[in-house]
Amino acid sequence: MGSKNGGTEIITIVGAVLRAMGATLKNLFRKPITVHYPDKERKYPSRYRGLLALTYDKETGEENCIGCRLCEYVCPPAVIKVEMLKSEKRNYAKTFSLELYACEFCELCVQVCPTDAIVMMKSFDMPTADRREMLLDKDRLHRIGLDYEASWATGNKLRDMQTPPKAAAPAHKPAPTTSGADAAGPRPAETPA
């Protein structure tokens, strides 16, 4: 009885090893798909979203952030800190800091931004050996926004995608409704008491 169980275990193990070696042999002569980064630039998909950055208004050259702090309030790990500077024309972010080493890249900050001031970039290039370099201030976030290509997804575009579609107009006129008494149907016959 014990030898039969031992024999099936050996057959199972040998079968698993042969399947694993077969997968290795099958892939041995395939062309590698590894990108030799940083020597060769990797092509990102059109919807790729990586680093976070702050943007400037292309027409006026002013920063887009108005210091509303919505991104700070919505951030699940609470890695964004904003201090508002009130001005006569409009408000600005006096300070803006982002702890990138603890960011979840959930994109909620991008989605709630009313001015598209914070966006995600098509890059992940920020290698460092010191975590303090991952604490980004307003100037570094603006520089990232200038150095890399922005993702297609801004807060306004993402909100527009989530807006429910408008209801289609009815193809024909609905039949007129009847009054409440008629709609209930015939009443059952009353039984004498």
N, C-alpha and C positions, 0 to 999 in steps of 0.2 A: 504494500500500500504506500509506504514512504518513497519507494523508488519511482512510482508512477508520478507522484507530485513533483519530485525532483527533476524528472525528465521533462515535464511540461514547462517548468520554470526555465530550464536551460533552453528549450526551443523558443520560448517567448523572448529571452534575452538575446539569443543569436538573431532572431528575426528583427528585433529592434536595432541591433548593431548594423545589420545588413541594410535596413531601410535608411539609417543615418548615413552610411557610407555611400549608398546610392544617390542620396540628395547632394552629398559633397561632390561626387563624380559628375553629376549632371551640371552643377554650377562651376566646375573647375575650368571649363573652356569658354565660359561666357565672357562677354566684354564687361569690364568693371563699370559700375555706375557711380563710383565715388568721385566727388568733385575735390580736386586738390586745392582746397582753400588755404591760404590767400593767394596762391600763385595764379589760380584760375578763378575768374569771377563767376559766381553762381547766378543763374537766372531765377528770379523770383516769380511766382504766379501772380497774376494781375490782382488778386484779392489778398495778397500777403500783407500782414500787419505786424510790425515789430516794435522798434523803439518809440517812445513818446517824445513829442517836441512841442514847442510853442511857436506860433506863426505871427507874421506881420501882415497888415493890410497891404495888398499889392498897389492900390491906388494912392493911398496917403502915406504909406511907409510907417504908420503907427502900429504898435503892437495891438493885437486883437483882444487880448485878455482885459476884461473890465473888473476883475477882482470880485466877481459875484460869489465865489466860494462854493458853487454847486458841485464842482469836481471834488472838493474836499469833503463835502457832506455825503456824497454817494460812494466814496472809495471804501470798499470792504476792509482792506487791511490798514486803512488810515495812514497812507504813505504820502499824501499830498497836504501841504500846508500853504495857505495863501493869506496875505495881509493886504487889505484894500487901501488905496490912496485916493481920497475924494478930491475931485478937481471941478472947476467951474463948468467946463465943456462936458466932460465924461469922467468916469472912474477908471483907475488903472490898478494893476497889481503892484503894490510896493515891493513885496517879496513873494516869490513862488518857489517852493522847494518840493522835490520829488525824490523819495528814497527808492531808486530803481532796483536795488538788491532785494527788496521785499514786495515789489509790485507783482500782482497776479496777472497782469495784462488782460484784464477782463473787459476793457474798453468802455466801461460805464462812464468814466470821466469824459470820454470823447462824445458819447451819446447825449449827455446832458448839457454840454457846453452850448450856450445860445449864440455865441459869436464865432464858433469854429476855431477857437484860439488854441485848443490842445488837440493834436492829431497824432495818429500813429504813422510811422515812416516805413518805407520798404527796405529796412535794414535791421540787422541785429548787431552790427559792428561796434562793440564797446568792450573789448577785452582788457582786463586789468587784474592785477594780483592784490590790489588794495580796495577793500570795500568802501573806504571813504571816497574813492573816486566815483562810486555809484550814487552818491548823494548829489543830485543835480540841482543847481540853483537856476534862477531865471535866465541868466546870461548863457549858461551852457545849454539849456533847453532851446533857447532861440538859435544858438549856433548849430545844434543838431537839425533844427528846422530848415536852416539855410544849406547845410551840407548834404542832406540826403533827399531823395524823392519821397514826397508824401504819398500815403496810401489814398485810394479812391474814396475811402469812407470818412466823411466828416460828420459831425453831429447832425447837421441839417439834412444831409442826404440819408443818413440812417433813420432819422425820424420820419422822413417822407416815405421810406420803404415800409414803415410799420403802420402808416395811416391806412385805415380800412378803405377799400375801394368804394366809389360812389355807387349807389344802388341804380340798377338799370331801370329805364322807364318801362312801364308795362306795355306789352305789345297790343293788348286790346282793353276795352273798358270792362271793369268788373261789373257783374250783375248787380242790380240794386238790391240792397238788403231789405228784409221785411221787418215789420215791427216786432217787438218782444213777444207779444201774445201769439202772433202767427208763427214766429220762429220756434216756439216751444212745441208746436204740433198739436194734434187734437188732444183734448183733455179726456181722461177716463170718465166713464159714466159714474155719476154719483149714486151711491147706494142709499136707499132710505134708512133712516135710523130706527 
